[in-house]
Amino acid sequence: MNIENKYLTWLNHPFMDEDLKQELKNMNEAQKKDAFYKDAEFGTAGMRNILGAGTNRLNVYTVRKASVGFGNYLNRKKGEVSIAIAYDNRYKSTEFAMESARIMASLGIKSYVYKTLRTTPQLSFTVRHLNCDGGIMITASHNPKEYNGYKVYDKNGCQLIPELIEGVIEEIGKLGNGFIEAPKLTAQQEKLINFVGKEVDEAYLNEVLKIQLNPDLSKDNFKVVYTPQHGTSLKPVKALFENVGYDTVYVEEQCTFDPAFSNTLVPNPEDPDAYILGIEYARKTNADIVLATDPDGDRLGVAVKDGDDYTLMTGNQTGSVLIEYILSQMQQKGIMPENPVMFNTVVTSDLGEIIAKEYGVETEKTLTGFKYIGDKIEGYRISKEKNFVFGYEESYGYLVKEFVRDKDANQSCLIIAECANFYKKKGLTLLDVLNQLYEKHGTYLETVESITLTGADGAEKLKKLLADLRANVPSEIGGYKVIKYQDFRTAKSLENGVETDIVGFDKSDVLKYFLEDGSWIAIRPSGTEPKCKFYYCIKGKDQRDVETKKEKYFKAIEEMTK
């Protein structure tokens, strides 16, 4: 069915939502193309898209279709099936969550739904705590207000890995192009929808409190500024900090559950603009750190008092300092498990792996997406070959304890506050600790750049860009020899003219170039936004050296991608 026919089918549907119908009537040709050129797809973090009318949008019809597909997938299991459902503060989140619960009930699936918003890690915990067969989280994480999303989880509270999501996609495909109507539930089916009580929150928070390594450390003379960026982590973080006794200042303007994110320029802790108001609070109160979580409470960013002002830490930098703190304390306290393992991704800095190795901890890399880390955790839980001690991504996501199988900003807030307080008692800031690590292991500069390519035309440009890069593998970048090249889509690695297979990874559209100075550059399309991302891990003698190299690498990549 072509774009115009799809459009007319939606416009003339007898039960089309009136708001969506009006949006359809107002569309120009370019908007029609963008809304209907493809169906909304599952990416690295589920299905995430702009809200609105069309097959390539998130709306009640695409959510129903995804829910029927996921429900039919879950019903492949024999016997009683149950699912946990949670949602964040975004537009339509409550409606989509309840629509999903009603679809599940129509399929005979029992649901446990939160009455009010919760964080993504709490959904992961709930799946495990209530022994559900799966989970749904309605969220677009850190995306702009125009977006919402639909994440799906397995029985272990882990987002579905590709081999499992294929089963869901297969079931959705069986539904064809028709509309899924709102189900009319029987009285018996209505009883399958259950609301989750506070006892699950309490169980989760009790587990988070157990991650502390130095719970008796004095909280005197230590102050935190915290912002949830209008999102879901406000209540759990506030409960945790009050329980522990941290002197915390909350950014009041950003503590409302506002789907428009009215009092922040961007609700993404990866972006410096997310910290503007928090840093203003910190200056006024002389706080030691500023913590910012994203709307669904899975990502955490930190700014550190640096003289008279505040310096933002990247996700890689925060991860490296946390690794140093957690592993050093585990070693000192004699609680390091046998065969310890840490997980990060192929686009995460090398520094964390170097630190972990010093403590006898093995590092295993995965593709981008915390589902791969969650899947690794479960595999070793079953085999008992290795024991998880930490997991993180460069994109500001960390996991300390595996009672959650997704990145957890609530855990992260508690452990980074403890870490900063611990080092302050020794006369150090988190930046001081980072610089000590640089002195010991070499200076690293990690950054991510991106280009935005929206709509059908953007998708074609991105496809051509990746094809051109594959057809023209450079021998040098920025004056430094490329000593190794990896293509995770073809699962091939090229080093010294010898091609070998990349094993242990699903195929993914990622290119990675390793340079003779110990740096690397990776290129991948985003799985959640219309962007192509460029990851840089630059190694040098000192800060001046890495900054100089960065300019050379940026210029070279700009030339390569013209």
N, C-alpha and C positions, 0 to 999 in steps of 0.2 A: 504494500500500500504506500503510495507516494505521500509527500508532505501535505499537499492540498486535500487529498482524500481523508487523511488522518484528521486534519483540522476540521473539515466539514462534519466528520463523524462525531467529533467532540461537540462542535457548535450546535448540532441538531439533535443531540442525545436528549430524549424526553425527560430524563431525571437529572440533567446537569445542574450542579450547584449554581445558584444565581450569581454569586460573586465571580465564580470562574467563567460563567457564560458572558458576563459583561466584559471581563478581561479579554476573552476570545474575540469579542466584537471589536474591541479597540486595537487589536494587533495589526501592525503593518507587516509587509512581506518579510522583512528581516527578522522580526520578532516571531513570526510563524515558523520560519526556518529553524531558528534556535530552539523553539519549544517542541518541535516535532521531528527534527532530523534523526533522532535516535530515541531509544527508551532509556530511562534512568537506569544506571548500572551499579553493581556492587564493585567498590574499589578496595584500597588498602584498609579503609575503616568503614566498611559497609556502604550503604547507599546515601549519598549526600548531594543535595542540589538546591537550586533556588526554588523558593515557594512560588506556586502559581499554576496556571492551566497548561496542560500539555503532557505528552509522554515523557519528555525530557525535563520534567519538573517534579517537585514533591508536592503532592496534593492528596486528598482523601482517596482518590481512585488508584493512584500508584501505590499508596500505602496499603490499601485493601489487597491489591494484587500481590504485593510482596508478602503480606501476612498469610494469604491463602497458600502461596507457594511454600513459605516457611512452615506453616502448619501441616501441609501435606507431607513435607519432608520429615517433620517430627513424628508424624503418624506412621511412618515406615516401621517404627518400633512397635512391637506387639504389646498390648496391655495399656494401662492408664498412662497418660502423658500430661506433664505439667510444664508451665513456663512462668518466668518472672518478667515483669514489665515495669520500667521506670522512664522518667523523662525529665528534661531540664526546663529552663525558663523561656524558651523561644516561642515565637508565634506558632500556634497550632500544635504545640507539643502535647498538651493535655488531650486535645481532641484526637490526635493520631494514636496516642497510647490507649485511650478507651476504645477507639475503632479497632485497634489490633486485638484487644481483649475480647471484643464481641465477635470478631472473625474467628478467633481461637475457640471460643465457646461454641460457635456454630459447627466447628469441626470436632467437637467433643473433647477439647483440650482445656484442662483446668489452668486458670491463670492466677497469679499473685501480683496485684497491681498496687503501686503506691498512690495514696490519696493526694500527696503533694510532691513537689519536685525532689529529686535525689541526684547524687553524683553518679557518674559512670562506674567508679570502683565499688560503690555500694550495690549497684545492680549486679556486678560480677560476684560480689560476696553473697548476695541474696540467692542467686542461682545455686551456689554451692551449699549455703546454709539450709535451704529448704529442699535440697535434693531434687531440683528441677531438671528437666531434660533440655532446657534451653532458656534463652533470655532475649529480650528486645530492649534496646535503649534508644529513645527518641531524642536525638541531639545532633547538632552540627558542630560540636566541639567549639573551636576558636574561630570559626568562619564568621563573616559579617552577618548582620541582622536579617538580611534577605534570605538566608539559608536555613534549612533544617535537614535532618538526616535520620537514618534508620539503621542501627547497628544490630547484628544478630550474634548470639552467643551459644556455645555448646554446653553440655552438662557440667563441664569443669569451670564454667565462668570465663571461658576464653573465647574471643571473637573467632568465628569460623575461618579456618585456614582454607586455601584454594581448593584442595581436594574435597572438602566438605561443602564449601559454598557452591561448588559445581552441582551438587545434588539439589540445592535450593533453586539455582538458576534453571536446572532441568525441569523442576516442578512448575516454576513460573512460566517457562516456555510452553508447557502443556495447556496453559490457560488461554493461549491465543491472544487476539487483539481485542476481545470483548471487554466490557465493563463488569466489574464485580459490584453488584448492588449491596446496599446495607442489609445485613442479615436480620430476619425477624426471628428472634430467639423464643424458644419455648420456656416455660417456667423452670423446667429442669436444666436447660442450658444456661439460663440466667444465674443459677446457683453455682455454676463453674467459675464465675468471676468473684474472686476473693480479694479483699484489701489487706495489705501488709500492715502489721501493728508496730508500735515503738520497740517491741522486744528485739526485733531484728537490728534496728539502729543501735541499741545498747550492746548487742552481741558484737557488732562490727567495731564500735568505738573501743570496746574492751580489748579486742585483738590489736587495734592500732596502738593502744597504750603500751602493749607488751613489746613494741619494737625499740623502746628506749634502751640505750646502752649505759647511760649514766643518769638514771631517774632521780637520784638523790642530789645531783649537782645544784648548788644554790642558784636561784633565779634573780638574786639581787643585782642591781646595776646592769640590767640587760633589758632592752626595750625593742619590741617588734611593731612595725606598722604592717597591717594586713588589708588587702583588698580582694574580694571575690569577683570583681569585675561584673557586678550585677548577677552573678551566677550561683550555682548550687552548693559550693563548698562553705558558704558562710556559716551555716548551722554546725556541721561536723567540726570545722576548724575552731570555731568559737567554743564548742563543747570540750574539745581536746585541750586548748590553751587554758581555759578556765580550770579544768581538772588538774593540769600540771602546775599552773600558777605563773604563767608568763605574763609580764606587764605588756599588754597588747593595746595598740591604738588602731581602731577600725576606720577605714576611709568611708565615712557615713554616706556620702553622696553615691557611692558605688555598692552600697549594701542593700539596695532594693532589688527585687527580682523583676527587672525591667527588660522585656524582650527587645526594646529599641536601643538598649545600651546607651541611654541618654547622656550619662555623665562620664563616658570614656571615649576617647577617639577611636580605640580599637580594643576589642576584648581578648587580645592574643598576647600572652606573656612573652612570646618571641619578638614582639615589636616594642621598641623603646617608648612609643607613644602610649602604651598601656600603663606606664609608670608615672606619668606626669603628676597626677594628683597625689599619688602615694608618696612620691619624693617630696612634694610640698609639705605634706603632713610630717614626714621624717625630719625635714629641716627645722620645722617648728618645735618638734618634741625631742630632737637630738637622738633619734632612734638608731639602733645598731644595724638593723637590716629592714628592708622592705620586701614583703612576700606578696606575689600576685598569682592567683590561680585563674584558669580559664573557665568559661561558663559551665561546662559539665564536670569540672573538678578532676580532670586527669593530668593536666599539665601545671607545672609550677615554675615561676621565674623569681629571681632574687636580685635585689640591688643592695650593695654593701657600703656602709659609711667609709669614705675614703678622704681623710683630712676634713675639710669643711664641706665636702659635697658627697655625692653618692655615685658609685660605678656599677653598671649592670654587668652581671656574669652571664655568659652564654650557657646553653644546656650542656655542652661538652665540659666547660670549666666547672660548673656545679657538680656534674657527675664525677669528675676527677677528684674534687675535694671530698665528696661524700665517700668515694671508694677509699681514699686515704684514711678518713676518719673511721668508717665502719670496720674496715679490715684491721687497722691498727688496734682498735679497741677489742675486737674479737680475739686477736692474737694475745694481747696483754691479759685479757680476762680468761684465757684458756678455753674459749667457747667456739673456736674455729672448727667446723666439722671436718671429717675425713673427706678427701676428694672434693674440695670445694670448687664450684664453678660459677662464673659470672657471665651474663649474656649482654651483648649489645649488637649493633647492626653494622652492615657493610659501609654505611655512611657516617658512622660515629668515629670520633677522634681515636688515634692510636694511644694517646697518653694514658687513658684509663686502663688499657690492657697492660701497659708497661708497669703501672703501679700495682695492679693485681698480681702480676707475675712475681714481683718482689716479695709478696706475702704468700707465695705458693698457691695462688688461686688461678685456675685455668680460665681462659676467656674463649667463649664460642660466639661466633658471629651469625646473625640471621639477616634475612632481607628486611627492608623497612616495613614496619607494622608490628605493634606489640603482640599481635596474635601469634607470631612466630616464636616470640620469647615465652608466651604462655604455654604454647604447645611443647616447647623444649622442657619447661618446668614439669609438666605432666609426664612427659616421657621418662624423665629421671626419677620422678616420684614412684613410678611403677617399677623401673629396672633397678633402682637403688644404686646405680653405678656412680652417680655424682650427687652432690648436695648444693642446692641453690643458696647463694649468699647475696646476690644483687643483680638487678637488671635495669638497663636504661637505654634511652635513645637520645640522639643529639637534639631532638625536637622537644626538649624540656619535660620528658616523661621518665619517671623513676619508680621502681618497685623494691621495697625493702624486705617484706615478708610475703610469702606466696599464698596466704589465705585469700588474696585477691589475685586474679590472673590477667590483670590489665594494669596499665600505669595508674598510679594512685597519688594524686596531689595532696590528699589528706595525710597519708603516711609521710609524704615528702615534706610538708610543712612542719610536722613534728620533728622529724630527724634533722632537717636543716637548721631549725631553731636551736635544737640541742647542740648540734655541731658548732654553730656560731658562738653560742654561749660557752661551750667547752674551751674553744680557742681564745675567746676574749679573756677568760680566767687566766690564760697563759700569756696575755699581752699581745695576742695576734688577731687580726681580722681574717676573714675567709680569703681575701686577696693576698694577704701575707702568706698564707698556707699555699695558695696557688703559685706564688712566685718562688717559694721554696721548692715546690715540685719542678718548676721550670729550671731552677738552678741545678737540680739533681739529674733531670732526665732530658734537658733541652727545652727550648721555648717553642710553644705551639700556638699557632693562630688558626682558629677554625671559624669559618663563616659560610653562610648560605646566601646565594644570589638567585634571582628567578626572573623569568620573563613570562608575562601573562598572554595567553592565546585563547580567547573566548570564542564560543560558537562553532558552527560547522567549519567555517573558513580557518579558524584557529586550530581546530583538530587536524585539518589537512596540512597546515604549515608545520605543526609539531611532528606529524608523521614524516614529512619530507626532511625536517631538521635531523631527526634520529637516523633516517636512511642515509643522509649525506655524511653524518659522522661515522657511521659504520663502513661506508665505502671509502673513507679517507682517514685511516688511522694515522695520527701524527707520529713522527719519530722523535720530536722534541716539543716541549711547551715552555714558552717563556725563556728559552735558552738552556733548559735542562732536559736531558735525555729521558725519554719514556722507556723505562726498563721492563715494564710489564703492562699488559692491557687485558682487561677482563670485560666480557660481554655476557651478562647474566641472562639475556634472552636466548642466545644460542648455546649458553652453558659452556663457553670456550674461553680459555686463557692462553695468551701468547706471551712468551718470555724467551729472549735470546733466539728468536726464530723458530722456537719449538711450541707447537700448539698442544694443549692438554685439556681434558674435560674438567669443568667445575662441578664438583659433586657435593651433595648434601643441601642443595638449595632448589626451590621451585624456580621455574623460569620466570624472569621478570625483566622489564624494559629498563635496565640499568647498565651504564658504561662506566668503567673505572680505569683511570690512568695512574700508574705508580711511577714516580720520578726519582732520578738518581740521588737527589738530596734528602730522601726520606719523606718527602711530601707526597700527597696524592690528590686527585681531583675526580669527582664522580658526577655523572649527569643522569637524571631520571625525571620522567614526567610525574607530577604529583598525582596521587591516587584519590585526592579529595577536592582539588581545586584545578581550574583550567590554567595550569602553570607548568613550565619546565624548570626544574631546580638544578642548581649547580653548587655542589658541595666542595669546599676547600679545606684540606687539612695540611697546613703549611708548617714545616719544621725548620728552625734556624738556630743560630747561636744566641741571639738575643732579640728583644722587641724590634729594634731598628732593622735587623736582618729580615725578620718575617714580614714586616711592613713593606720593605723594598721588594721582596719576592712577590707579595700579594699583588702589587701594581703590575708586575711583569706577567703574572698568571692571568689577571683580569683582562689585560690587553690581548693576550694570546687567545683566550677563550672567546673574546668578543670577535676577533678575526675569524676564528673557526666556525662561529655560528651566525655569520652575516647572511 
